[in-house]
Amino acid sequence: MKPINSAITIIALVATAFSCGIAGAESIAVKMESAREDSVEHLFQPGLMRALGGPQLVEGLPEIQAVAGLDIHEPLYARLSFEDSPAEPIVIVGQDGDGQDIAFAVADSTAQQLQLTSDFFDRIRDEALYAELTVPAAGQAPEFKVELLINQEKYNAVLHRNLELRLGEADIGGQHYAIALVRDPRFGTYTLPPDSLGMTLHQFMIDRDGDGAFLTSLYGQTEVLEDEVFGVNEPFLIDGQAYKLAHMSATGDQLVIEPSDQTVALAVGFEMPSVTVTRLDSTTIDLTVLRGKPVVINWWQTFCPPCITEIPELSELVEKYADRDVEFLAIADNEMAELTPFLKKHPFTYDIAVANDEAVHIFGQVYPRHLIIDGDGKVAYDVHGYSPDTTDRIDAVIGSLLSKL
């Protein structure tokens, strides 16, 4: 394995098997250490998805302004919230007496002035102010740091993303692997509730090929490569053996990995879960009965601009494989009544079906999502989001699966 830990030489990385406590006899306990994303960006290829979340700026101020004694002209404010933390810092934006931009974060009636700059990451081209904020510990959520993007033009919002991630190493199945963990910006902790809906933006990564970098996306690759990003609530395969994250501390500093006997999951290498959806003609289709041929699934929504953008190229795939035994199914997370007028404007030659609660729970609420199920009913491909390479990747995987039939 190339020296991925050369970037984190000051970090003590430990992977130890325990026989008591949280971890069982076959468990692997992994110590994860904190690192700033901007100091380890080179470990992620392509770069990490810089997810942003945050509320709109609104006029006026809550009563907390008077308590904190702030003097801000033309004030706007936004209250940050996180799904698993009672902490709700208020970011107040305006101008001081000299007409200069000023911003404060208020938590527990204590105001902290934010150091503002105009230097945000390169992907944001709009006029915006940038600051760092420490969110205080509250409830089960520890203290954590976020980056703020304060934009009063295009977004009119205070957006935020993580400043920190976790890095570690572990021996799994007799091999040594580098591991990374990235927190979803909607959460204050790394721990997810067991009933989390579908995919979150928590990312658990393993450098499976030992090349010294985490492959964060399969887009743009010319050959079929193994995923190095996994859902934290889903099992994953290492050399054919299934494993799972059995424990993840709120701070992300401790992981426990255990062998798993799970065989059914919406994860690459596992049997596709049973899902029954309804076509436009009111007939139903059960995905588990579509065995013996590749099944290409598009999970989408009519209100999703990237989903609409890729429809013409996805339809070309259907035409290309018209004389081959390949099923193309687009499951829309919409009401039936919304689809008929939409499809008149945007013809889509996939077999169209409508999602139900079961489908939403399994596929999640991130659109678009593309899956390919092989002839044995196992997930062969699973990618979220839009890319110009989407159809090329799907085409390559279909061709590979057909060559094995």
C-alpha positions as CSV (number, residue, x, y, z in Angstrom):
1,M,0.0,0.0,0.0
2,K,1.3,3.4,-0.9
3,P,1.9,5.7,2.1
4,I,-1.5,7.4,2.6
5,N,-0.5,8.0,6.2
6,S,2.4,10.2,5.1
7,A,-0.2,13.0,5.2
8,I,-1.1,12.2,8.8
9,T,2.2,11.2,10.3
10,I,1.4,13.1,13.6
11,I,-1.8,11.0,14.0
12,A,-1.5,7.8,16.0
13,L,-3.6,5.3,14.1
14,V,-4.6,2.2,15.9
15,A,-6.7,-0.8,14.9
16,T,-7.1,-3.5,17.6
17,A,-9.3,-6.5,18.1
18,F,-11.2,-6.5,21.4
19,S,-12.7,-9.5,23.2
20,C,-14.9,-7.5,25.6
21,G,-16.7,-4.2,25.9
22,I,-18.4,-2.9,22.8
23,A,-16.5,-5.0,20.4
24,G,-16.8,-8.8,20.3
25,A,-14.2,-11.5,19.6
26,E,-14.3,-10.9,15.9
27,S,-14.7,-7.2,16.0
28,I,-12.1,-4.6,14.8
29,A,-12.0,-1.4,16.9
30,V,-10.6,1.5,15.0
31,K,-9.3,4.7,16.5
32,M,-10.1,7.7,14.2
33,E,-8.3,11.0,14.5
34,S,-9.5,14.5,13.5
35,A,-8.1,16.2,10.5
36,R,-9.1,19.4,8.7
37,E,-10.3,18.7,5.2
38,D,-8.2,21.5,3.6
39,S,-5.1,19.8,5.0
40,V,-5.8,16.4,3.5
41,E,-7.6,17.3,0.2
42,H,-5.0,15.4,-1.8
43,L,-6.2,12.1,-0.2
44,F,-9.5,12.2,-2.1
45,Q,-9.7,11.7,-5.8
46,P,-11.8,13.4,-7.2
47,G,-12.2,15.9,-4.4
48,L,-14.7,15.4,-1.6
49,M,-18.3,16.4,-2.4
50,R,-18.6,19.7,-0.6
51,A,-22.1,19.4,0.7
52,L,-23.8,22.6,1.9
53,G,-26.8,23.2,4.0
54,G,-28.4,26.1,5.8
55,P,-31.3,28.4,6.3
56,Q,-32.4,31.5,4.5
57,L,-31.6,34.9,5.8
58,V,-34.7,36.8,7.1
59,E,-35.3,40.3,8.2
60,G,-35.5,41.4,11.8
61,L,-33.8,39.8,14.8
62,P,-35.0,37.5,17.6
63,E,-35.0,38.9,21.1
64,I,-31.5,37.4,21.6
65,Q,-30.0,40.6,20.0
66,A,-31.0,42.7,22.9
67,V,-29.7,40.2,25.4
68,A,-26.3,40.1,23.7
69,G,-26.1,43.8,23.3
70,L,-25.4,43.8,19.6
71,D,-25.4,47.0,17.5
72,I,-25.9,46.0,13.9
73,H,-27.5,48.1,11.2
74,E,-30.0,46.6,8.6
75,P,-29.7,43.3,10.4
76,L,-30.6,39.9,8.8
77,Y,-30.4,36.6,10.6
78,A,-30.5,32.8,10.1
79,R,-30.9,30.1,12.7
80,L,-28.7,27.1,12.1
81,S,-30.2,23.7,13.0
82,F,-29.0,20.1,13.0
83,E,-31.1,17.0,12.9
84,D,-29.5,15.4,16.0
85,S,-28.4,18.4,18.1
86,P,-30.4,20.9,20.1
87,A,-27.8,23.5,19.4
88,E,-29.3,26.3,17.2
89,P,-26.7,29.1,16.7
90,I,-28.1,32.3,15.3
91,V,-25.9,34.0,12.7
92,I,-26.7,37.7,12.5
93,V,-25.4,39.7,9.5
94,G,-25.4,43.4,8.8
95,Q,-23.2,46.5,8.9
96,D,-21.4,48.3,11.7
97,G,-21.4,52.1,12.2
98,D,-18.8,52.6,9.5
99,G,-20.8,50.6,6.9
100,Q,-18.6,47.6,7.0
101,D,-19.9,44.1,6.9
102,I,-20.2,42.5,10.3
103,A,-21.5,39.1,11.5
104,F,-22.0,37.5,14.9
105,A,-23.0,34.1,16.0
106,V,-25.2,33.9,19.1
107,A,-25.5,30.8,21.3
108,D,-26.8,30.6,24.9
109,S,-27.1,34.4,24.9
110,T,-23.4,34.8,24.2
111,A,-22.4,36.7,21.1
112,Q,-19.2,35.8,19.2
113,Q,-18.0,38.1,16.4
114,L,-17.1,36.2,13.3
115,Q,-14.0,36.9,11.3
116,L,-15.2,37.6,7.8
117,T,-13.2,37.1,4.5
118,S,-14.3,37.0,0.9
119,D,-12.1,34.0,0.2
120,F,-14.4,30.9,-0.1
121,F,-13.6,27.7,-1.9
122,D,-13.1,28.0,-5.7
123,R,-16.4,26.3,-6.7
124,I,-18.4,29.3,-5.3
125,R,-18.1,32.2,-7.7
126,D,-20.7,34.4,-6.2
127,E,-20.0,37.4,-4.0
128,A,-20.1,35.9,-0.5
129,L,-18.5,36.2,3.0
130,Y,-16.7,33.3,4.6
131,A,-16.3,32.5,8.3
132,E,-15.6,29.6,10.7
133,L,-17.9,28.8,13.6
134,T,-17.6,26.5,16.5
135,V,-21.0,25.0,17.4
136,P,-21.2,24.5,21.1
137,A,-21.8,21.0,22.6
138,A,-25.5,20.4,23.3
139,G,-27.4,17.3,24.3
140,Q,-25.6,14.2,22.9
141,A,-23.8,16.3,20.2
142,P,-20.2,17.3,21.0
143,E,-18.7,20.6,20.0
144,F,-17.9,20.7,16.3
145,K,-16.7,23.2,13.7
146,V,-18.3,24.3,10.4
147,E,-17.5,26.7,7.6
148,L,-20.1,29.4,6.9
149,L,-20.8,30.9,3.5
150,I,-22.9,34.1,4.0
151,N,-24.5,35.1,0.8
152,Q,-27.0,37.9,0.5
153,E,-27.2,37.8,-3.3
154,K,-27.8,34.5,-5.1
155,Y,-28.6,32.3,-2.1
156,N,-29.8,34.9,0.5
157,A,-28.7,32.3,3.1
158,V,-26.1,31.2,5.6
159,L,-24.8,28.0,4.2
160,H,-22.5,25.7,6.1
161,R,-20.3,22.6,5.7
162,N,-17.9,20.6,7.8
163,L,-14.4,21.7,8.6
164,E,-13.2,18.4,10.0
165,L,-13.2,14.7,9.0
166,R,-11.8,11.6,10.6
167,L,-8.9,9.4,9.4
168,G,-7.7,6.0,10.6
169,E,-6.4,2.6,9.6
170,A,-7.5,-1.0,10.2
171,D,-6.6,-4.6,9.5
172,I,-9.6,-6.2,7.8
173,G,-9.5,-9.7,6.5
174,G,-5.8,-9.9,6.8
175,Q,-5.2,-6.7,4.8
176,H,-4.2,-3.2,6.0
177,Y,-6.5,-0.4,4.9
178,A,-6.7,3.4,5.3
179,I,-10.2,4.6,6.4
180,A,-11.9,8.0,6.3
181,L,-15.2,9.2,7.7
182,V,-17.0,12.4,6.6
183,R,-20.0,13.8,8.5
184,D,-23.2,14.9,6.8
185,P,-23.5,18.7,7.4
186,R,-27.1,18.2,8.5
187,F,-25.9,16.3,11.6
188,G,-24.0,17.4,14.6
189,T,-22.7,13.9,15.3
190,Y,-21.4,11.0,13.3
191,T,-23.9,8.6,14.9
192,L,-27.1,8.1,12.8
193,P,-30.4,6.8,14.2
194,P,-31.2,3.2,13.2
195,D,-34.2,4.3,11.1
196,S,-32.4,6.9,9.1
197,L,-34.1,7.2,5.7
198,G,-32.1,5.9,2.8
199,M,-28.9,7.6,2.0
200,T,-27.4,10.4,4.1
201,L,-24.3,12.3,3.2
202,H,-22.2,10.6,5.9
203,Q,-19.4,8.9,4.0
204,F,-17.4,5.9,5.1
205,M,-14.4,5.3,2.9
206,I,-11.9,2.5,2.5
207,D,-8.8,2.7,0.3
208,R,-9.4,-0.8,-1.0
209,D,-6.8,-0.8,-3.8
210,G,-4.1,0.7,-1.6
211,D,-3.2,3.4,-4.1
212,G,-2.9,6.1,-1.4
213,A,-6.1,7.9,-2.2
214,F,-9.8,7.4,-1.6
215,L,-11.8,7.1,-4.8
216,T,-14.8,9.3,-4.0
217,S,-16.6,8.8,-7.3
218,L,-16.6,6.3,-10.2
219,Y,-17.6,9.0,-12.7
220,G,-15.1,9.6,-15.4
221,Q,-13.5,6.2,-15.0
222,T,-13.0,4.1,-18.2
223,E,-13.1,0.7,-16.5
224,V,-15.2,-0.8,-13.8
225,L,-13.6,-0.1,-10.5
226,E,-14.5,-1.2,-6.9
227,D,-16.3,1.4,-4.8
228,E,-14.4,2.9,-1.9
229,V,-17.3,4.8,-0.5
230,F,-20.0,3.0,1.6
231,G,-23.2,3.9,3.4
232,V,-22.6,3.9,7.1
233,N,-25.8,1.9,7.8
234,E,-25.2,-0.6,5.0
235,P,-22.9,-3.7,4.9
236,F,-19.9,-3.7,2.6
237,L,-17.7,-6.4,1.0
238,I,-14.0,-7.0,1.4
239,D,-12.6,-9.9,-0.6
240,G,-16.1,-11.5,-0.7
241,Q,-16.7,-11.2,3.1
242,A,-19.5,-9.0,4.3
243,Y,-18.7,-6.5,7.1
244,K,-20.7,-3.7,8.8
245,L,-20.1,-0.7,11.0
246,A,-21.4,-2.1,14.3
247,H,-20.6,1.1,16.3
248,M,-19.7,4.7,15.5
249,S,-19.1,7.1,18.3
250,A,-20.9,10.5,18.3
251,T,-17.5,12.3,17.8
252,G,-16.4,9.8,15.1
253,D,-13.2,9.0,17.0
254,Q,-14.1,5.3,17.6
255,L,-15.4,2.8,15.1
256,V,-16.2,-0.9,15.5
257,I,-16.2,-3.1,12.3
258,E,-17.6,-6.6,12.5
259,P,-18.2,-9.5,10.1
260,S,-21.8,-9.6,8.9
261,D,-24.0,-12.4,7.6
262,Q,-26.3,-10.0,5.8
263,T,-27.0,-10.9,2.2
264,V,-29.8,-8.5,1.2
265,A,-29.1,-4.8,1.1
266,L,-29.1,-1.9,-1.3
267,A,-25.3,-2.0,-1.6
268,V,-22.9,-3.2,-4.3
269,G,-22.4,-7.0,-4.1
270,F,-25.6,-7.7,-2.1
271,E,-28.9,-9.1,-3.2
272,M,-31.4,-6.3,-4.1
273,P,-34.1,-5.9,-1.5
274,S,-37.7,-6.7,-2.5
275,V,-39.4,-3.7,-3.9
276,T,-42.8,-3.7,-5.6
277,V,-43.8,-0.5,-7.5
278,T,-46.8,0.5,-9.7
279,R,-46.5,1.3,-13.4
280,L,-48.4,4.0,-15.1
281,D,-51.0,1.5,-16.4
282,S,-51.6,0.4,-12.7
283,T,-49.8,-2.9,-13.1
284,T,-47.2,-3.8,-10.5
285,I,-43.7,-5.0,-10.9
286,D,-41.6,-6.8,-8.3
287,L,-37.9,-6.2,-8.8
288,T,-37.0,-9.5,-7.2
289,V,-38.6,-11.5,-10.1
290,L,-36.5,-9.8,-12.7
291,R,-33.8,-12.4,-12.6
292,G,-31.6,-13.6,-15.4
293,K,-31.0,-10.2,-17.0
294,P,-29.5,-6.8,-16.1
295,V,-32.0,-4.4,-14.6
296,V,-31.2,-0.7,-14.9
297,I,-33.0,1.5,-12.3
298,N,-33.3,5.3,-12.4
299,W,-34.5,6.7,-9.0
300,W,-35.7,10.2,-9.9
301,Q,-38.2,13.0,-9.3
302,T,-39.9,15.4,-11.7
303,F,-38.8,18.4,-9.6
304,C,-35.1,17.5,-9.9
305,P,-33.4,19.5,-12.7
306,P,-30.4,17.1,-13.1
307,C,-32.9,14.2,-13.4
308,I,-34.6,16.1,-16.3
309,T,-31.3,16.9,-17.9
310,E,-30.2,13.3,-18.3
311,I,-33.5,11.9,-19.6
312,P,-32.7,12.2,-23.3
313,E,-29.4,10.3,-23.0
314,L,-30.9,7.6,-20.7
315,S,-33.6,7.1,-23.4
316,E,-30.9,6.5,-26.0
317,L,-29.6,3.6,-23.8
318,V,-33.0,2.0,-24.1
319,E,-32.8,2.2,-27.9
320,K,-29.3,0.9,-28.0
321,Y,-30.2,-2.3,-26.1
322,A,-33.7,-2.7,-27.6
323,D,-32.7,-6.1,-29.0
324,R,-31.0,-7.3,-25.8
325,D,-32.7,-8.7,-22.7
326,V,-32.2,-5.6,-20.5
327,E,-34.8,-4.1,-18.2
328,F,-34.9,-0.3,-17.9
329,L,-37.0,1.0,-15.0
330,A,-37.4,4.6,-13.9
331,I,-39.1,4.8,-10.4
332,A,-40.4,8.3,-9.8
333,D,-40.8,9.7,-6.3
334,N,-43.9,11.5,-7.3
335,E,-47.7,11.2,-7.3
336,M,-49.2,9.5,-10.3
337,A,-51.0,12.7,-11.3
338,E,-47.7,14.6,-11.6
339,L,-46.2,12.2,-14.1
340,T,-48.7,12.4,-17.0
341,P,-48.2,16.1,-17.8
342,F,-44.5,15.9,-17.2
343,L,-43.9,13.0,-19.6
344,K,-45.8,14.8,-22.3
345,K,-43.1,17.5,-22.2
346,H,-40.2,15.2,-21.4
347,P,-40.6,11.8,-23.2
348,F,-38.8,9.1,-21.3
349,T,-38.6,5.6,-22.8
350,Y,-37.7,3.8,-19.6
351,D,-40.5,1.7,-18.1
352,I,-42.0,4.3,-15.7
353,A,-43.2,3.4,-12.2
354,V,-44.3,5.3,-9.2
355,A,-42.7,5.0,-5.8
356,N,-44.4,4.0,-2.6
357,D,-43.3,4.4,1.1
358,E,-41.4,1.2,0.9
359,A,-39.4,2.4,-2.2
360,V,-38.6,5.7,-0.6
361,H,-37.3,4.0,2.6
362,I,-35.0,1.8,0.5
363,F,-33.8,4.3,-2.2
364,G,-33.6,7.4,0.0
365,Q,-34.2,11.0,-0.9
366,V,-31.2,11.9,-3.1
367,Y,-31.9,12.3,-6.8
368,P,-31.0,11.1,-9.3
369,R,-29.7,7.6,-8.3
370,H,-28.7,4.9,-10.7
371,L,-28.5,1.2,-9.9
372,I,-27.8,-1.8,-12.0
373,I,-28.9,-5.3,-10.8
374,D,-27.1,-8.3,-12.4
375,G,-28.7,-11.5,-13.6
376,D,-28.4,-13.0,-10.1
377,G,-30.3,-10.2,-8.5
378,K,-27.3,-8.6,-6.9
379,V,-26.5,-4.8,-7.0
380,A,-23.6,-4.4,-9.5
381,Y,-23.6,-0.6,-9.6
382,D,-24.9,2.2,-7.4
383,V,-24.2,5.9,-8.0
384,H,-25.9,9.0,-6.7
385,G,-26.1,12.4,-8.4
386,Y,-25.7,13.7,-12.0
387,S,-22.6,13.7,-14.2
388,P,-22.1,14.0,-17.9
389,D,-20.5,10.6,-17.7
390,T,-23.6,8.9,-16.3
391,T,-24.8,7.1,-19.5
392,D,-21.2,6.1,-20.4
393,R,-20.8,4.4,-17.1
394,I,-24.1,2.7,-17.2
395,D,-23.4,1.6,-20.8
396,A,-20.0,0.1,-19.7
397,V,-21.6,-1.9,-16.8
398,I,-24.4,-3.2,-18.9
399,G,-21.9,-4.4,-21.6
400,S,-19.8,-6.1,-18.9
401,L,-22.8,-7.9,-17.4
402,L,-24.1,-9.0,-20.8
403,S,-20.8,-10.5,-21.7
404,K,-21.0,-12.8,-18.7
405,L,-24.5,-14.1,-19.4
